Amino acid sequence: MARASNHKHVNGHILRTSGLTTVLIEQSVAYAHQILDQIDDKLVEVEAGRLAQMVELANLSAIVGNLVGAGIAKYSNGTFKRNGPHKYPDLLSQKKLVKDVEIKVALEKNAPKSHLAKEGPHLVCRYVLAGENLEYTVGERGSRVAIWEMRFGVLLSEHYNLSNTVGDSGKTAVVNAAGMAALQPVYFDPLLCPYKPTSGTYRNYAALISNS
């Protein structure tokens, strides 16, 4: 059964010439949710818990990103195809006037990160872990993946904070505040937002919706 959605489209104008559309992004989110629900249903059936209870969050985020990318490739009418596993960028353009797109995923309010600072068009997906009935309360985590935001924009090298701490897991490039500002929201679900309604960030989203 398809999920009910309370999402809103915002800033659709920034997608012009990108090969992406608000409808395509909506379809890719719905596709990712559908596949995740099918996986969860089977896992619950065999009493193994849900996917979010079985894999590490980093791996879960990678799965979400792969499914969003698969959805875009599926519904883009040949504009994009998926790249191979662990290859940059995630979406390869099949049209001369459209650029390749990298997909990044982050949990809740976290900024996306990668091993290296990658420049170019980026589609960023952020999700929360909602409850059994897809209800969500700020500050609480359930076990069902629910995408609350999609952002799009062009990232440059200065949009990353780089780290190469000795003894750490290796090089890390985290999108900084300027980078997040360059990535404009194009999809937003207010019922799944991890920011409190009293926060300035939430009020900014509400203003975007009212002006769209």
C-alpha positions as CSV (number, residue, x, y, z in Angstrom):
1,M,0.0,0.0,0.0
2,A,1.3,3.4,-1.0
3,R,2.2,5.8,1.9
4,A,0.1,8.9,2.4
5,S,2.3,11.9,1.9
6,N,2.2,15.4,3.2
7,H,5.1,16.7,1.3
8,K,5.3,20.1,-0.4
9,H,7.2,21.2,-3.5
10,V,9.3,24.3,-3.1
11,N,11.9,26.2,-5.2
12,G,11.0,24.3,-8.3
13,H,12.7,27.0,-10.4
14,I,16.1,25.9,-9.3
15,L,15.7,22.6,-11.1
16,R,15.4,24.2,-14.5
17,T,18.1,22.8,-16.9
18,S,19.1,20.2,-14.3
19,G,17.2,17.3,-15.9
20,L,15.3,17.0,-12.6
21,T,11.7,18.1,-11.9
22,T,9.6,18.2,-8.8
23,V,7.5,15.4,-10.1
24,L,10.6,13.2,-10.8
25,I,11.9,13.9,-7.3
26,E,8.4,13.0,-5.8
27,Q,8.4,9.8,-7.8
28,S,11.9,8.8,-6.7
29,V,11.0,9.4,-3.0
30,A,7.8,7.3,-3.4
31,Y,9.8,4.6,-5.1
32,A,12.4,4.5,-2.3
33,H,9.7,4.3,0.3
34,Q,7.9,1.5,-1.6
35,I,11.0,-0.7,-1.9
36,L,11.9,-0.1,1.7
37,D,8.4,-1.0,2.9
38,Q,8.5,-4.2,0.8
39,I,11.9,-5.1,2.4
40,D,10.6,-4.3,5.9
41,D,7.4,-6.3,5.3
42,K,9.4,-9.4,4.4
43,L,11.8,-9.0,7.4
44,V,8.9,-8.5,9.8
45,E,7.2,-11.6,8.3
46,V,10.2,-13.7,9.2
47,E,10.6,-12.0,12.6
48,A,13.9,-10.4,11.8
49,G,12.9,-6.8,12.6
50,R,13.1,-3.9,10.2
51,L,16.0,-3.0,7.9
52,A,16.9,0.0,10.1
53,Q,17.2,-2.4,13.1
54,M,19.6,-4.7,11.1
55,V,22.2,-2.4,9.5
56,E,24.3,0.4,10.6
57,L,23.0,3.9,9.9
58,A,25.8,4.6,7.4
59,N,24.8,1.5,5.5
60,L,21.1,2.4,5.7
61,S,21.8,5.8,4.3
62,A,23.7,4.3,1.4
63,I,20.7,2.0,0.7
64,V,18.4,5.0,0.8
65,G,20.6,6.9,-1.7
66,N,20.8,3.9,-4.0
67,L,17.0,3.6,-4.1
68,V,16.5,7.3,-4.7
69,G,18.9,7.1,-7.6
70,A,17.2,4.0,-9.0
71,G,13.9,5.8,-8.8
72,I,15.2,8.8,-10.7
73,A,16.8,6.6,-13.4
74,K,13.5,4.7,-13.7
75,Y,11.2,7.7,-14.1
76,S,13.5,10.1,-15.9
77,N,12.5,8.9,-19.4
78,G,16.1,8.2,-20.3
79,T,17.6,11.5,-19.0
80,F,19.6,9.7,-16.4
81,K,21.1,6.3,-15.8
82,R,22.7,5.0,-12.6
83,N,26.5,4.7,-12.4
84,G,28.1,1.6,-11.1
85,P,28.4,0.8,-7.3
86,H,30.8,3.1,-5.4
87,K,31.4,5.2,-8.6
88,Y,31.2,9.0,-8.9
89,P,28.8,10.5,-9.8
90,D,25.7,8.5,-8.9
91,L,23.6,9.7,-11.9
92,L,25.0,9.9,-15.4
93,S,23.3,12.3,-17.8
94,Q,22.2,10.9,-21.1
95,K,21.5,14.3,-22.6
96,K,24.1,16.9,-23.8
97,L,22.5,19.9,-21.9
98,V,22.1,18.0,-18.6
99,K,24.9,17.5,-16.2
100,D,25.7,14.4,-14.1
101,V,24.3,14.5,-10.5
102,E,25.8,13.2,-7.3
103,I,23.4,11.9,-4.6
104,K,24.1,12.3,-0.9
105,V,22.0,11.2,2.1
106,A,22.0,12.2,5.7
107,L,19.9,11.4,8.8
108,E,17.7,14.0,10.4
109,K,19.4,17.4,10.6
110,N,22.9,16.1,9.8
111,A,25.0,17.5,6.9
112,P,25.9,15.0,4.2
113,K,29.5,13.9,3.9
114,S,31.8,12.0,1.7
115,H,35.4,10.9,1.6
116,L,36.5,13.7,-0.8
117,A,35.2,17.2,-1.7
118,K,33.2,16.6,-4.8
119,E,32.2,19.5,-6.9
120,G,29.2,19.8,-9.2
121,P,25.4,19.3,-9.0
122,H,24.2,17.5,-5.9
123,L,20.8,16.1,-4.8
124,V,20.8,15.7,-1.1
125,C,18.2,13.5,0.7
126,R,17.6,13.7,4.4
127,Y,15.4,11.2,6.3
128,V,14.2,10.4,9.8
129,L,13.3,7.1,11.5
130,A,9.6,7.2,12.1
131,G,7.4,5.0,14.2
132,E,5.4,1.9,13.2
133,N,2.6,3.9,11.8
134,L,5.0,6.5,10.3
135,E,4.3,8.9,13.0
136,Y,7.2,11.1,14.0
137,T,8.1,13.1,17.1
138,V,11.1,15.4,17.1
139,G,14.0,13.9,19.1
140,E,12.7,10.3,18.9
141,R,13.7,7.5,16.6
142,G,11.6,4.6,15.4
143,S,12.5,2.0,12.8
144,R,10.8,3.1,9.5
145,V,12.7,5.2,7.0
146,A,10.8,8.4,6.0
147,I,12.3,11.0,3.8
148,W,11.6,14.5,5.0
149,E,13.7,16.7,2.7
150,M,15.4,16.8,-0.7
151,R,17.8,19.6,-1.6
152,F,19.5,20.5,-4.9
153,G,22.3,22.7,-5.8
154,V,25.9,23.0,-7.0
155,L,28.7,22.3,-4.5
156,L,32.2,23.7,-4.8
157,S,35.4,22.8,-3.0
158,E,34.9,25.6,-0.5
159,H,31.5,24.1,0.5
160,Y,33.3,21.3,2.5
161,N,35.1,21.1,5.8
162,L,37.9,18.6,5.3
163,S,39.3,16.3,8.0
164,N,42.1,13.8,7.9
165,T,42.7,13.0,11.5
166,V,45.4,10.4,12.3
167,G,43.8,7.3,13.6
168,D,40.4,8.3,12.3
169,S,38.5,6.4,9.6
170,G,40.3,8.4,7.0
171,K,39.6,11.5,4.9
172,T,36.2,13.1,5.4
173,A,34.6,16.0,3.6
174,V,31.5,17.3,5.4
175,V,29.2,19.9,3.7
176,N,29.5,23.1,5.7
177,A,26.9,25.8,6.4
178,A,27.7,27.6,3.2
179,G,27.3,24.4,1.3
180,M,23.9,23.7,2.9
181,A,22.8,27.2,2.0
182,A,23.8,26.4,-1.7
183,L,21.6,23.3,-1.5
184,Q,18.1,24.7,-1.8
185,P,15.1,22.6,-0.5
186,V,12.9,21.3,-3.3
187,Y,10.8,18.7,-1.3
188,F,9.7,19.1,2.3
189,D,7.4,17.1,4.5
190,P,6.4,19.2,7.6
191,L,5.1,16.2,9.5
192,L,8.5,14.5,9.4
193,C,10.7,17.5,9.9
194,P,13.3,17.0,12.7
195,Y,13.2,20.7,13.6
196,K,10.8,22.0,16.2
197,P,7.9,24.2,14.8
198,T,9.2,27.0,17.0
199,S,12.7,27.0,15.4
200,G,13.8,29.5,12.8
201,T,14.6,26.8,10.4
202,Y,11.1,25.4,10.5
203,R,9.6,28.8,10.1
204,N,11.8,29.3,7.0
205,Y,10.4,26.1,5.5
206,A,6.8,27.3,6.3
207,A,7.6,30.6,4.5
208,L,8.8,28.7,1.5
209,I,5.6,26.7,1.4
210,S,3.4,29.7,1.7
211,N,5.3,31.5,-1.1
212,S,5.4,28.5,-3.5
